[in-house]
Amino acid sequence: MSKLEMIKEKLDVAEDTARKIWLAGLGAYGKSVDTVQGQYEKINTDGNRIFNDLVEKGQALEQETKTKIKEKTAVDQRISDVRQKLGLDKSAQDTKLEDLSKKIDDLTEIVAKLAK
């Protein structure tokens, strides 16, 4: 085999090796794109599922909270009604204090007149 043929053969081998390296790089790139795309799709699907689960949980908690607030408001109103009927609410106490204060003033005036 001549030197020219040997150089050509070595060039062919080098060219073939370079091409295989190039193809391996392309293959690695393609595989990484496939992997990333698969992971993205999984994350997207899982993310949507998790988001929807959270929305459902939030709706349930919102309804539960509204129900509890309504119940508490109803209880507070009943307590207020009972306090008012018993004369224990703030406005009734203020009125009673004013009445008592007026009666004390009237009695003080009467005692002062009697003392003269």
C-alpha positions as CSV (number, residue, x, y, z in Angstrom):
1,M,0.0,0.0,0.0
2,S,1.4,3.4,-1.0
3,K,1.9,6.3,1.4
4,L,-0.9,8.2,-0.4
5,E,-3.3,5.3,0.1
6,M,-2.3,5.0,3.8
7,I,-2.9,8.8,4.3
8,K,-6.2,8.5,2.5
9,E,-7.2,5.6,4.7
10,K,-6.2,7.5,7.9
11,L,-8.1,10.5,6.7
12,D,-11.2,8.3,6.0
13,V,-10.9,6.8,9.5
14,A,-10.4,10.3,11.1
15,E,-13.4,11.6,9.0
16,D,-15.5,8.7,10.1
17,T,-14.5,9.2,13.8
18,A,-15.2,12.9,13.6
19,R,-18.6,12.2,12.0
20,K,-19.4,9.7,14.8
21,I,-18.4,12.2,17.4
22,W,-20.7,14.8,15.7
23,L,-23.5,12.3,15.6
24,A,-23.0,11.3,19.2
25,G,-23.2,15.0,20.2
26,L,-26.5,15.4,18.2
27,G,-27.8,12.2,19.8
28,A,-27.0,13.5,23.3
29,Y,-28.7,16.8,22.5
30,G,-31.7,15.0,21.1
31,K,-31.9,12.8,24.2
32,S,-31.6,15.7,26.5
33,V,-34.4,17.6,24.7
34,D,-36.6,14.5,24.9
35,T,-35.8,14.1,28.6
36,V,-36.4,17.8,29.4
37,Q,-39.6,17.8,27.3
38,G,-40.9,14.7,29.2
39,Q,-40.0,16.3,32.5
40,Y,-41.7,19.5,31.5
41,E,-44.9,17.7,30.5
42,K,-44.9,15.8,33.8
43,I,-44.3,18.9,35.8
44,N,-47.0,20.7,33.8
45,T,-49.5,17.9,34.3
46,D,-48.6,17.5,38.0
47,G,-48.7,21.3,38.5
48,N,-52.2,21.5,36.9
49,R,-53.4,18.6,39.1
50,I,-51.9,20.1,42.2
51,F,-53.4,23.5,41.4
52,N,-56.9,22.0,40.8
53,D,-56.6,20.1,44.1
54,L,-55.7,23.3,45.9
55,V,-58.6,25.2,44.3
56,E,-61.0,22.4,45.5
57,K,-59.6,22.5,49.0
58,G,-59.9,26.3,49.0
59,Q,-63.5,26.1,47.9
60,A,-64.3,23.6,50.7
61,L,-62.5,25.7,53.3
62,E,-64.3,28.9,52.1
63,Q,-67.7,27.2,52.4
64,E,-66.8,25.8,55.8
65,T,-65.7,29.2,57.0
66,K,-68.8,31.0,55.7
67,T,-71.0,28.4,57.5
68,K,-69.1,28.9,60.7
69,I,-69.3,32.7,60.4
70,K,-73.1,32.5,59.9
71,E,-73.5,30.2,62.9
72,K,-71.4,32.5,65.1
73,T,-73.3,35.5,63.9
74,A,-76.6,33.7,64.7
75,V,-75.3,32.8,68.2
76,D,-74.0,36.3,68.8
77,Q,-77.4,37.7,67.8
78,R,-79.2,35.3,70.1
79,I,-76.9,36.3,73.0
80,S,-77.5,40.0,72.2
81,D,-81.3,39.5,72.2
82,V,-81.2,37.6,75.5
83,R,-78.9,40.3,77.1
84,Q,-81.3,43.0,75.8
85,K,-84.4,41.2,77.2
86,L,-82.7,40.8,80.6
87,G,-81.5,44.4,80.5
88,L,-77.9,43.4,80.5
89,D,-76.9,45.1,77.2
90,K,-74.8,48.3,77.2
91,S,-77.6,50.7,76.2
92,A,-80.0,49.3,78.9
93,Q,-77.3,49.6,81.5
94,D,-76.6,53.2,80.5
95,T,-80.3,54.0,80.7
96,K,-80.6,52.3,84.1
97,L,-77.6,54.3,85.3
98,E,-79.1,57.5,84.1
99,D,-82.4,56.7,85.8
100,L,-80.7,55.8,89.1
101,S,-78.6,58.9,88.9
102,K,-81.7,61.1,88.4
103,K,-83.5,59.3,91.3
104,I,-80.5,59.9,93.6
105,D,-80.5,63.6,92.6
106,D,-84.3,63.8,93.3
107,L,-83.8,62.0,96.7
108,T,-80.9,64.3,97.5
109,E,-83.1,67.3,96.7
110,I,-86.0,66.0,98.8
111,V,-83.6,65.2,101.8
112,A,-82.2,68.7,101.5
113,K,-85.7,70.2,101.6
114,L,-86.7,68.1,104.6
115,A,-83.5,69.0,106.4
116,K,-84.5,72.7,106.2
